[in-house]
Amino acid sequence: MTTLDVSALLTEDRQHLLHPLYHPADHAAPHLWVRGSGATLTDAAGREFIDGLSCLWNVNIGHGRRELAEAAAEQMATLAFSTNYAGSANVPAIRLARRLTEIAYPNLCAVFFTSGGAESNESAFKTARFYWKTKGRPEKVKIIARQYAYHGVTLATMSATGIPGYTKMFEPRVPNFVHTVAPYAYRFEGVKPGESVGQAAARMLEETIL
């Protein structure tokens, strides 16, 4: 493996790479990841860390899976990309969609592919709006999310995300996103006598809907 000039790379990082949720204090001494194997990540200093988040929840079956790299290389050599917009289709997307309907929950009959979680949530917001428009209720545009929940950092998903620090630099938020408490026992407030935390959270959700 080629020896890395870590100091030079981090200088280039600061000069040329924009990071999500960036603040200089948080990025003063970043990890420079160079390798992954299974559930571990290795940084440029050779230290190993357990990848408890699967990077951003997307390395679901571990790092270094050679069979995935080989399958991707084979597909890219055949067809690197094909749009799925109306008027186009491709064989891998069709076959994967069918396979997902076979192994997912019973009433799933079709899938919509996205490139990440935020796009998935944005698509869900749009689908909900479309549904209510077809039902003759176009005014139904509110989305209820939980406090401390994470849904993404695009403008709409950031507005759904219930973590205040994620929005302070970009407000005002997109309107019609409402937050209710999460059924999280640690420091939970508002439980009435005789209620469990879950029951209190359910009551508060009902109150938010009403």
Sine and cosine of phi, psi and omega as CSV:
sin_phi,cos_phi,sin_psi,cos_psi,sin_omega,cos_omega
0.00,0.00,0.71,-0.70,0.00,-1.00
-0.90,0.43,0.70,-0.72,0.04,-1.00
-0.93,0.37,0.75,-0.66,-0.04,-1.00
-1.00,-0.10,0.64,-0.77,0.15,-0.99
-1.00,0.00,1.00,0.01,-0.13,-0.99
-0.88,0.48,-0.68,0.73,-0.02,-1.00
-0.87,0.50,-0.69,0.72,0.00,-1.00
-0.92,0.40,-0.64,0.77,0.01,-1.00
-0.90,0.43,-0.66,0.75,0.00,-1.00
-0.94,0.34,-0.50,0.87,0.12,-0.99
-0.91,0.42,-0.70,0.71,0.06,-1.00
-0.90,0.44,-0.59,0.81,0.05,-1.00
-0.85,0.53,-0.75,0.67,-0.02,-1.00
-0.92,0.40,-0.50,0.86,-0.07,-1.00
-0.99,0.10,-0.51,0.86,-0.24,-0.97
-0.80,-0.60,-0.23,0.97,-0.10,-0.99
-0.92,-0.39,0.84,-0.54,0.06,-1.00
-1.00,-0.01,0.77,-0.64,-0.05,-1.00
-0.95,-0.32,0.63,-0.78,0.11,-0.99
-0.87,0.49,0.57,-0.82,0.05,-1.00
0.81,0.59,0.62,0.78,-0.11,-0.99
-0.96,0.26,0.68,-0.73,0.25,-0.97
-0.56,-0.83,0.70,-0.71,-0.07,-1.00
-0.80,0.60,-0.62,0.78,-0.03,-1.00
-0.91,0.41,-0.58,0.82,-0.01,-1.00
-0.97,0.23,-0.31,0.95,-0.09,-1.00
-0.90,-0.43,0.36,0.93,-0.04,-1.00
-0.92,0.38,-0.58,0.82,-0.01,-1.00
-0.66,-0.75,0.94,0.33,-0.09,-1.00
-0.96,0.29,0.43,-0.90,0.19,-0.98
-0.95,0.32,0.67,-0.74,0.12,-0.99
-0.94,-0.33,0.99,-0.13,-0.08,-1.00
-0.98,0.21,0.70,-0.71,-0.05,-1.00
-0.83,-0.56,-0.28,0.96,-0.09,-1.00
-0.34,-0.94,0.52,-0.86,0.09,-1.00
-0.70,-0.72,0.58,-0.82,0.05,-1.00
-0.54,-0.84,0.88,-0.47,-0.04,-1.00
0.86,0.51,-0.85,-0.53,-0.04,-1.00
-0.99,-0.17,0.29,0.96,-0.02,-1.00
-0.85,-0.53,0.51,-0.86,0.12,-0.99
-0.89,-0.46,0.57,-0.82,0.04,-1.00
-0.87,-0.49,0.74,-0.68,0.02,-1.00
-1.00,-0.09,0.04,-1.00,-0.11,-0.99
-0.91,0.42,-0.32,0.95,0.04,-1.00
-1.00,0.05,-0.01,1.00,0.01,-1.00
1.00,0.05,0.11,0.99,0.00,-1.00
-0.99,0.12,0.64,-0.76,0.01,-1.00
-0.98,-0.22,0.62,-0.78,0.00,-1.00
-0.73,-0.68,0.59,-0.81,0.13,-0.99
-0.96,0.27,0.79,-0.61,-0.01,-1.00
-1.00,0.06,0.97,0.25,-0.11,-0.99
-0.93,0.38,-0.33,0.94,0.00,-1.00
-0.98,-0.19,0.07,1.00,-0.12,-0.99
0.78,0.63,0.79,0.61,-0.13,-0.99
0.86,0.51,-0.97,-0.25,0.12,-0.99
-0.93,-0.37,0.78,0.63,0.03,-1.00
0.90,0.44,0.30,0.95,-0.09,-1.00
-0.91,-0.42,-0.16,0.99,0.07,-1.00
-0.99,-0.13,0.92,0.40,-0.24,-0.97
-0.92,0.40,-0.48,0.88,-0.06,-1.00
-0.90,-0.43,0.33,0.95,0.15,-0.99
0.99,-0.15,0.31,-0.95,0.01,-1.00
-1.00,0.09,0.40,-0.92,0.12,-0.99
0.97,0.26,0.36,0.93,0.00,-1.00
-0.98,0.20,0.99,-0.14,-0.11,-0.99
-0.87,0.49,-0.56,0.83,-0.04,-1.00
-0.91,0.42,-0.50,0.86,0.07,-1.00
-0.94,0.34,-0.68,0.73,0.03,-1.00
-0.88,0.48,-0.65,0.76,-0.01,-1.00
-0.93,0.37,-0.66,0.75,0.03,-1.00
-0.91,0.42,-0.65,0.76,0.02,-1.00
-0.91,0.42,-0.68,0.74,0.00,-1.00
-0.89,0.45,-0.66,0.75,0.01,-1.00
-0.89,0.45,-0.69,0.73,0.00,-1.00
-0.92,0.39,-0.68,0.73,-0.02,-1.00
-0.91,0.41,-0.51,0.86,0.06,-1.00
-0.94,0.35,-0.41,0.91,0.00,-1.00
-1.00,-0.03,-0.79,0.62,-0.01,-1.00
-0.44,-0.90,0.94,-0.33,-0.11,-0.99
-0.96,0.29,-0.56,0.83,-0.02,-1.00
-0.29,-0.96,0.52,-0.86,0.13,-0.99
-0.54,-0.84,0.75,-0.66,0.02,-1.00
-0.91,0.43,0.51,-0.86,0.08,-1.00
-0.96,-0.28,0.16,0.99,0.05,-1.00
-0.89,0.45,0.35,-0.94,-0.04,-1.00
-0.79,0.62,0.74,-0.67,-0.04,-1.00
0.97,-0.25,-0.13,0.99,0.01,-1.00
-0.68,-0.73,0.50,-0.86,0.11,-0.99
-0.46,-0.89,0.22,-0.97,0.06,-1.00
-0.55,-0.84,0.39,-0.92,-0.14,-0.99
-0.89,0.45,-0.77,0.64,-0.04,-1.00
-0.87,0.50,-0.63,0.77,-0.01,-1.00
-0.91,0.42,-0.67,0.74,0.01,-1.00
-0.89,0.45,-0.73,0.69,-0.04,-1.00
-0.92,0.39,-0.62,0.78,0.03,-1.00
-0.92,0.39,-0.65,0.76,0.02,-1.00
-0.87,0.50,-0.72,0.70,0.02,-1.00
-0.88,0.47,-0.68,0.73,-0.03,-1.00
-0.90,0.44,-0.63,0.78,0.01,-1.00
-0.90,0.43,-0.60,0.80,0.03,-1.00
-0.92,0.39,-0.38,0.93,0.01,-1.00
-0.99,0.17,-0.52,0.86,-0.13,-0.99
-0.95,-0.32,-0.18,0.98,0.00,-1.00
-1.00,0.04,-0.21,-0.98,-0.06,-1.00
-0.91,0.42,0.45,-0.89,-0.24,-0.97
-0.85,0.52,-0.57,0.82,-0.09,-1.00
-1.00,-0.01,0.15,0.99,0.10,-1.00
-0.98,0.20,0.88,-0.48,-0.03,-1.00
-0.89,-0.46,-0.22,0.98,0.00,-1.00
-0.44,-0.90,0.38,-0.92,-0.02,-1.00
-0.75,-0.66,0.39,-0.92,0.06,-1.00
-0.82,-0.57,0.89,-0.45,-0.07,-1.00
-1.00,0.09,0.69,-0.72,0.08,-1.00
-0.76,-0.65,0.10,-0.99,-0.06,-1.00
-0.98,-0.20,0.02,1.00,0.01,-1.00
0.01,-1.00,0.08,-1.00,-0.08,-1.00
-0.91,0.42,-0.69,0.73,-0.01,-1.00
-0.89,0.46,-0.68,0.73,0.03,-1.00
-0.90,0.43,-0.58,0.81,0.05,-1.00
-0.89,0.46,-0.72,0.70,-0.01,-1.00
-0.93,0.37,-0.65,0.76,0.07,-1.00
-0.85,0.53,-0.67,0.75,0.01,-1.00
-0.91,0.42,-0.59,0.81,0.05,-1.00
-0.91,0.41,-0.66,0.75,0.05,-1.00
-0.86,0.51,-0.72,0.69,-0.02,-1.00
-0.90,0.43,-0.63,0.78,0.01,-1.00
-0.89,0.45,-0.67,0.74,0.03,-1.00
-0.88,0.48,-0.68,0.73,0.02,-1.00
-0.90,0.44,-0.69,0.72,0.01,-1.00
-0.87,0.49,-0.68,0.73,0.01,-1.00
-0.84,0.55,-0.76,0.65,-0.07,-1.00
-0.95,0.32,-0.47,0.88,0.12,-0.99
-0.90,0.44,-0.68,0.73,0.01,-1.00
-0.92,0.40,-0.39,0.92,0.04,-1.00
-1.00,0.01,0.08,1.00,0.01,-1.00
0.98,0.22,0.36,0.93,0.00,-1.00
-0.82,-0.57,0.87,0.49,-0.09,-1.00
-0.91,0.42,-0.25,0.97,0.00,-1.00
-0.97,0.22,-0.19,0.98,-0.03,-1.00
-0.99,0.13,1.00,-0.03,-0.08,-1.00
-0.81,-0.58,0.01,1.00,-0.06,-1.00
-0.98,0.22,0.60,-0.80,0.07,-1.00
-0.86,-0.51,0.78,-0.62,0.07,-1.00
-0.98,-0.19,0.80,-0.60,0.06,-1.00
-0.81,-0.58,0.17,-0.99,-0.02,-1.00
-0.99,-0.12,0.55,-0.84,0.16,-0.99
-0.87,0.49,0.64,-0.77,0.01,-1.00
0.95,0.32,0.06,1.00,0.05,-1.00
-0.99,0.16,0.53,-0.85,0.03,-1.00
-0.93,-0.36,0.78,-0.63,-0.02,-1.00
-0.78,-0.62,-0.07,1.00,0.00,-1.00
0.72,-0.69,0.07,-1.00,-0.05,-1.00
-0.79,-0.61,0.25,0.97,0.27,-0.96
-0.95,0.32,0.13,-0.99,-0.17,-0.99
-0.89,0.46,-0.70,0.71,-0.01,-1.00
-0.95,0.30,-0.71,0.70,-0.02,-1.00
-0.93,0.36,-0.51,0.86,0.11,-0.99
-0.90,0.44,-0.57,0.82,0.03,-1.00
-0.94,0.33,-0.48,0.88,0.09,-1.00
-0.98,0.18,-0.53,0.85,-0.01,-1.00
-0.88,0.48,0.77,-0.64,-0.08,-1.00
-0.99,-0.13,0.61,0.79,-0.01,-1.00
-0.89,-0.46,0.95,-0.30,-0.15,-0.99
-0.82,0.58,-0.62,0.79,-0.05,-1.00
-0.89,0.46,-0.31,0.95,-0.03,-1.00
-0.99,0.16,-0.26,0.97,-0.13,-0.99
-0.93,-0.36,-0.28,0.96,-0.20,-0.98
-0.87,0.49,-0.49,0.87,-0.03,-1.00
-1.00,0.07,-0.14,0.99,-0.19,-0.98
-0.78,-0.62,0.06,1.00,-0.02,-1.00
-0.90,0.45,0.40,-0.92,0.19,0.98
-0.98,0.21,0.47,-0.88,0.03,-1.00
-0.96,0.28,0.25,-0.97,0.15,-0.99
-0.91,0.41,0.74,-0.68,-0.04,-1.00
-0.93,0.36,0.26,-0.97,0.11,-0.99
0.97,0.23,0.34,0.94,0.19,-0.98
-0.96,-0.28,0.84,-0.55,-0.08,-1.00
-0.88,-0.47,0.61,-0.79,-0.03,-1.00
-0.90,-0.44,0.62,-0.78,0.09,-1.00
-0.81,-0.59,0.23,-0.97,-0.08,-1.00
-0.94,0.35,0.45,-0.89,0.08,-1.00
-1.00,-0.08,0.54,-0.84,0.02,-1.00
-0.97,0.23,0.90,0.44,-0.10,-1.00
-0.91,-0.42,0.92,-0.40,-0.22,-0.98
-0.91,0.41,-0.50,0.87,-0.10,-0.99
-0.93,0.37,0.88,-0.48,0.01,-1.00
0.86,0.51,0.47,0.88,0.04,-1.00
-0.94,0.34,0.70,-0.72,0.00,-1.00
-0.85,-0.52,0.54,-0.84,0.10,-1.00
0.97,-0.26,0.16,0.99,0.03,-1.00
-0.96,0.29,0.77,-0.64,0.06,-1.00
-1.00,0.04,0.38,-0.92,0.01,-1.00
-0.81,0.59,0.75,-0.66,0.02,-1.00
1.00,0.02,-0.12,0.99,0.00,-1.00
-1.00,-0.08,0.53,-0.85,0.25,-0.97
-1.00,0.06,0.19,-0.98,0.04,-1.00
-0.87,0.49,-0.67,0.74,0.01,-1.00
-0.89,0.46,-0.66,0.75,0.03,-1.00
-0.91,0.40,-0.64,0.77,0.02,-1.00
-0.90,0.43,-0.68,0.74,0.01,-1.00
-0.90,0.43,-0.62,0.78,0.03,-1.00
-0.91,0.42,-0.66,0.75,0.04,-1.00
-0.88,0.47,-0.70,0.71,-0.02,-1.00
-0.91,0.41,-0.56,0.83,0.07,-1.00
-0.90,0.44,-0.70,0.72,0.04,-1.00
-0.87,0.50,-0.67,0.74,0.02,-1.00
-0.90,0.43,-0.61,0.79,0.04,-1.00
-0.91,0.42,-0.68,0.73,0.03,-1.00
-0.88,0.47,-0.71,0.70,-0.02,-1.00
-0.92,0.39,0.00,0.00,0.00,0.00
